[in-house]
Amino acid sequence: MSRVLTGKTNYNRGTTELSDDHGTGEVADTDDAGEKKEAGTVTVAETTELEGTPHGFLRRLAMFNKRYTTLSTLGVMIYRPFLLMRFPVIVWSGILYGSALIWFNVLNATAGLIFMGSYGFSAAMVGLTYLAPTIGSILSPPWSGWFSDRVALRFARRRGGVREPEDRLWVLLLNAVLAPTGLVLWGVGAAKHVHWFGLCVGAVLLSFTSASGGATAINYALDSYKDLGGESLITIMIIRNTMGFAMSYGITPWVTKMGYQNTFVTAAIMGLVFYLSFLPVIKWGRRWRASSSGVYWRYVESSVMKH
């Protein structure tokens, strides 16, 4: 089957999971009618090479190339993200993303106070300390991308070709160790006036876990509900931004009242709990997806009819 590749953004697959050929691997759970596979479960399928005519450079720069959807579909995408909060997988992914990001917000909110107040850094020197979180962010993609995919493939081979979205969540074990360690190095280190390099190491760990934790949350949601990816991401962003606002609003009085040491010891415990929450998701995530499969397929069908 050949398709013409019509753009570099807003790519339209042209098919949904309703029409995809999922191969002859192990059959996943079906709904009450016995017709549709469980949301998010993928079997090994024969790949089809895409053929098309690439656009020229100027055409790729065009603001509009093709209209991929109808106005009614755009209207649905405005309110549907709020409806998706009924899906436990999406809500947990938003909480995971938010919990991964809020600790970096804490670092941002306290960096100037700590380095300028306790270490006598100038504004320029405080800016240079952000090389540390830059390093952590650079180290994150191979872990949350390449290595996470290898873990998912290994589990799929053990099941005879069936891949579950929960498989990639095992990479969060490292985050559950590094995030509390980074918070303790940052906050307790500042309280004890350790060398500034120790705080920078904590910043590396916090930025690594923030980036990789957020990427893992998004990958899990997209693996679970591929055809509602756009709406799912909006729902996740709403939850993430709400948590980020709350932490940014509350971190200054929190530190003022409790001090650096008590604040960041508490934050380390919270970070550990947030990241270890993937263990219950691995146990019950498949059941959550199965319970939401009927609603998922109705949403997918309604989207297809509106195109």
N, C-alpha and C positions, 0 to 999 in steps of 0.2 A: 504494500500500500504506500503510495507516494503522497507527500504533502509539500506544499510550498511554504517555506519559512518566511513569515511576513513581518518580523520585527524582533528586536532584542529585549523589549520589555513587555509586561502584560501578556506573556505568552499564553495562547489559548491551546490547550491540548487537543480539543476537538472531540474528545471522548471522556466519559466518566467511568467510575468503577462499575457502573451498571452494565456497561458494554464491553469492558476490558476482558480479554482472554487471559485467564490466570493460569493456564497450563494444566498439567495433569498431576500436579503434586498432591499432597495430602489435603483433603477437603476440610475446610474450616466449618465452624458452627453456622447454622442457617437460622433464619427467622422463623416465625410461626408458619409462614406459607411454604417454607422449605426451598425458597427460590434464590435468596440473596445471601452472600457470605457475610460473616461478621465484620463490622466496621474495623478497619485497621489491620486485619490479618492478610498477609500477602503470601502467595505461593510462587514458586519459580516458574516463570513463563518464558516462552521463546521470544527473543528480542527481534524487532523489526527495524532495519536500518532506514532512517529517514532520508528522503531525497528531496531536493528543492533548489531553488535559485536564490543565492544570497543577494541581498540588496547592496547597492553601492554606498560609498561613504556618505554622500550628501543625503541620500534617501534615509539612511539610518539616523541622521540628525533631525529629520522632520519631527515636528511636535505631534502630528497625527498621521498615522499610516492606515489604520483600519479600525472600524468600530466593532468591538468584540462582544458587546452586550447591549441590552435594551434599557430604556429608561426605567421600565418597571423593575428590572433586575437590580438596577442601581438603588431604587427605592427600598427593595427588600434588604439590600446589604447595609442600609442605614440602621434598621431596627433589629435585624437578625443577630448581630453580635451580642445583644442583651439576652436574646432567647437562648443562646448557646451556653449561658451560665447554668443551665440545667444539666450540662454534661460534666460529671465529676472529673474526667480526664482533662478537660480544658481549664476548669477552675484550678485544679492542682498545678497544671503547667503554668498558669498565671502567677500562682503563689510562689512556685519555685523560681520563676524568672524574677519576681519582685524581691524575694529573699536573697537572690544572688546579687541583685543590683544595689539594695539598700546599704550593704556594708561598704560598697565603694562610695556611696553618698556620705556615709559617716566619715570616711577618709577625707573626702573633699571638704566637709564642714569643719574638720578639726586640724587639717594640715597647717593652715596659717597660725592658728592658736598655739599649736605644739612647737613648730619649728621657730617661729618668731618670738614666742614667749619663753620657752624653756631652753632653746638652743641659740638664741640670738641671731638667727638667720635673717638676711635681707630678703626683700620680696623676690629679687632675681634668684637667690639661692633656693628659696621655696619652690620657685618654678622649675628649677633644675632637678629637684627631687622627684618630679613627675616623670623623669626618665625611668624610674623604677616600675611604676604601673604600666608604662609603655612596653617594657620588656615582658612583663607578665601577660599582657594582651597579645603580644607576638607569639608567645609560647602556647597560647590557648588553642588556636585553630587545629593544629595536628592532633591534639588530644580529643577535642569534642567533635572533630570531623573524621579524619582518617582512622584513628584508633577506635573511635566509637563505631564506625562502620565495620571494622574488622571483628569487633566483639559481637555485633549483631549477626554477621555472616557465620561466625563460629557456632552460635546457638542455632541458627537456621539449619546448618548441616547436621547437627545432632538430631533435629526433628524431621529429617528427611526432606528438607527444602521449604519448610514453613517458618516464616519469620514473624515474630511478635514485636510490636512497638516497644514493649517493656524491656526487651533484651538490652537496648543501648543504655538503659538507666544505671547499669552496674558501674559505669565510669564515674558516677557521683560518689563512689566510695572515697576516691582520692580527694574530692572537694570537701567531704565531711571531715577529713583530717587537716587539709591545708587552710580552710577558711577560719576555723577556731584558732589555729596556730598563728595565722596572720593577724587576727584581731588581738591576740594576747601580746604578740611582738609589738604591735602598734600602740595599744593603749597602756598596757602594763609597763612596756618598755619606756614610754614617755613618763609614766608616774615614777619609775625608778631611775630615770635619767641615764639609761643605757646609751651607748654610742649611737649617733644618728644613723649609722649604717644598718643597725638592727631594725630600726623602724622602716628603712627602705626595703629590707628583705620582707618585712610584713606587708608592705605595699605591693611588692611583686606577687606574693601569694594571694592577696585579696583581689587584685586585678585579674589574675589567672582564673580564680574561681568565679568571679563575676561574669567574665566573658564566656567561659566554658559552661557554667551553669545555665546562663540564658540561652545559649545555643542548644544545649541538650533539651531544655524545656520546649523550645520551638520545634525541634526535630521530632520530639515525642508527639506533640499535638498534630503535626502535619502527617506523620506516619499513621496516626489513628484515624484522622478524618481528612483524607487527601482532597476530596472534592469540596470541602468547606474551608479550605486553607485560608482564604482571604478573610472571611468572617471570624474564623478562629483566632487569627493573629490580632484582629482588632479587640476581641474579648480579652486576650492575654495582655495586650497593651493597657487596656483599661484597668485591669487588676494590678499590673505592675506599676503603673503611674500613680495609682491610689496609694499603694504601699510606699512608693518613693516619696510622695508628698508628705505622708504622715511621718516618715523617718526624718526627712529634711526639716520639718516643722518642729519636731520634738527633740532632736539630738542635742541642741545647745542647752536647754534647761535640764536635760537628762545628765549631761556631763557636769553642769554647774552644781546640781544637787548631789550627785553621787561621787564625783571625782573620776579621773581617768581610769584608775585601776578597777574599781567596782563596776563602772559602766561597761568596760570592755570585757571583763570576765563574764558579766551577764550576757553581753552580745555574743561572746564565743559559745556559750551554752545554747543560746537561741539559734545561732548558725548551725551548730551540730544537730539540733533537733530538726531544723528545716531540711537539711540535706539528707538526714537519715530517714525522712518521711518517704523516700523512694522505696524503702523495703515493703511497707504495706501496699504501695502502688503495684509493685511487682507481683504481690500475692493476689490482689483483688482487681487490678487494672483490667484484666481480660473480662472479668465479670461486669465491670462498669461499662465497658464498650459493648458487650453483648446486650445489656439492659437498655442501652441508648440506640441500638442499631435500627430499630423501627423508626424512631424519630429522624435519625440520620438519613435513612434512605428516602423518607418523605420529603425532607429538605432538598436532597439531591434531585429527586424527581421534579419537584416544583421549579428548581433552578433550570433544569433541562427544558421544561415546557415553556419557560419564559423567554428562552433564547430564540 
